[in-house]
Each structure stands twice: as structure tokens, then as C-alpha cells.
Amino acid sequence: MKKHGQEKHCVWRKLHLAVEASTHEVICADLSLNNVTDAEAFPGLIRQTHNKIRAACADGAYDTRRCHDELRRRKIKAFIPPRT
């Protein structure tokens, strides 16, 4: 504040990506505001593709009931470590 004056209100965006592990090809993308968590964006992200998804690998941020329910509904095997 001392150096640059008045604080400016910045609105951050998050880009959520789903990537094919073998080819490194982006198969789904979703842009959200910073108040949307990874777990909230996940179901909409995997609904974007019509490809058959056999397995999903994600970090602990996706270890939520919402994500696991969506994976179970679509019969996708989950590789998500538990939260610490």
C-alpha cells in the first residue's frame, strides 16, 4: 500500500483441466471464479466429455463425497489419496 497506493480489487480465475494421462491431451477444461473449489468444479468437468473414462487420478482436494458419488455413478475407478 505504501509503495503502490490504494489496493486494487483483483478477481482471480481458476482453470480446471482434465488430461489424458497417456497422451497428455486436454480432454476437458472449465474456468471458474476463485471461490469455486476443485471438488465443486469436478462433476461439471467430467460431464463435458463423451469419451469413456476408466480411471481418474486426482489430489486430496478431490477426496469429497460429491466427487466420489459422481465417479461411482459414471463407473469410474478413483485414484484419490485421502486428505491429510
N, C-alpha and C positions, 0 to 999 in steps of 0.2 A: 504494500500500500504506500509506503514512504517513497519508493522509487518510481512506481508507475501511476500513482494517484488512485482514483476510485476503482474499486473492484468491479470487474465486468462479470455479468452472469453468463456462464457458458453452459450450453446444453450438449451433453455428451451423447453419443450414439454407440450402440454395440452391434457388431456384425457377427451373427451366429452362422457357422458353417458346418455342413456335413460333408465329409470327404471319403471317397472310396479308398480304402487302405492300400490295395494292391496297385492301383494306377495313379493315386494322388489327385484324382479328378474331383472337383467340387460338384456334388450332386444336388445340394440344396443350400440356399442362403436366405437369411432373414435379418432385416435391420430393425432394431428396436431402440427405445429410449433407455437411459441408464437405470431407470427404476424397474425394468423388467429383468427378472433373474434368469439364469441359464435354464433352470428347471421349468420355468413358465414358458419359455420360448421353445423348448424341446418338442412337445407334441405337434405344434404347428409346423415345425421344421421338418419332421419326418413324414408328415402328411403331404408335403409338396411333391414327393417323388412317387412315380408309379412303378419304379423298379422294385424287385423283390429284395428286401433287406433280410439277411440271415442272422447277422450279429451286429451289436452296437457296442463300441468301446467309448467310454467317457470317464471324466474325472469325478471326484467325490461330490462336486456341486450337483450332479445329476442323480444322486442317491436319495430320491424322494419317492413317495407313494405315487404321485402323479406320473413320473417318468416310468416307473416300473409297471404301473397299470397300463399305460399306453403300449409299452413293449410287449406285455403279456397279451393284450388284445390283438396286436398285429403278429403274434407268434415270432417275436424276435428275441434271440438269445442275448442276455445283457452281460457285459463285462464291465461292471462299475464297482470300484472299491468302496467300502463303507466310509462314511465320514469319520474324521478323527475326533 
